[in-house]
């Protein structure tokens, strides 16, 4: 009976270790995703920049730019 308890404790320790490893990997992935989200250009800002550039070119052409 003692052997069975020892074996179950070993299996439980292995499961706890795997859970800890999974938690660590999950934290690393969340940190990487956060960094990627901070580094990307937001699409609305890019659209506003493009439209302002187009407006500037249109005004320049309308005022007789070369």
TAJO-V281802 format. One line per field, one symbol per residue. psi: psi as a letter, one per 40 degrees, with the letter a starting at -180 (. if undefined). A space follows every 10 residues. Layout:
# TAJO-V281802
psi = ???
This chain:
# TAJO-V281802
psi = dddddddddd dddddddddd dddddddddd ddddddddei hhdddddddd dddddddddd ddefi.
